[in-house]
Amino acid sequence: MQSRRLPTLEDVARMAGVSRATVSRVINGIRNVDPQLHQQVWTAVDQTGYVPNRMARSLVTRRTGTVALVVSDSETHDDDPFMSRFFSDPYFGRVVGGLMSVLRPLGVQLALQMVGADGHKRLVGDLRNGQADGAVVLSLPARDPLPGLLAASGIPAVLIGRPAEPVPISYVDLDNEAGAALAADRLALRGCRRPVMIAGPPDVPASVDRISGFRRAMARHGHAWIPQETGNFTQDSGERSMRALLAAHPGLDAVFVANDLMAVGALLVLQDAGRTVPDDVAVAGFDDSSAALSARPALTTVRHPLEDMSAEAARMLLSRLDDPDARVTSVIYEPTLVERQTA
């Protein structure tokens, strides 16, 4: 019985209607190929069942064809289940989706690395030893050393979210202050006179910017002081914070919440307390995640274009892989307000 012949590079070229050299350039991650041809080649790879020889590719290009998505939290340790909330938080899936929209058509794989306080140096060592070609980093607390370690080691990396301290590393970010100001303007336009705020962790740069942006905008509307409780971006912390605010400030008529998951928790507490939204209390969130759409009523929120930002982070990293000596860069996205039923 004759065994079935394995598909070859020539089979892919014939199926795609391009030259063998073009197929080789696409599969090896060389990006001076028309995007339409990229798609034709990878469609032909799927149709023929061709499996690229990754070892041979790495010998030629000295690349693994893999990019690491690093979720870093210096507050915890590698044996802790510290990232469980990322799998339930829509934020994480949106980041992965944005990255893959750029990486998948190029045949680049994404490897998830979750790193606590015990693992930063080991991660840097693994990346230097070729575990991945570079990293896109979600760095959480302000004192996280990972961005500095990556920069000092010369490892190609891009952050999603600006570093809290000056570090020579490229990043994409949102103008979080401007986004919080949009929420403040919306609540003030509704005539709200006793606003409060549920903030995110005080050591996260995005959270700090949202706090200051909301306070500054509200000050322009004549509100010199905004009562505040602090959560950790989870629904449970939103519920706890809302209960505390209601107890201390029962006459509140507006709540700005620093992310949508906490806002969902706040809405549940307000409803349990017999407060109608938005008639008694107006609520504005931040992110425009799936949680905002599933909330009842649907949540007015600030749009955080994570998919676009993550896609740009992937493009920035690929460009740095092509030109390791290029200067570090930043791309800042502008927020928009999505008006729904809560404010």
Summary of the structure (lengths in Angstrom):
residues: 343
radius of gyration: 23.5
end to end distance: 71.4
largest distance: 85.4
contacts: 1168
relative contact order: 0.12
helix: 45%
strand: 17%
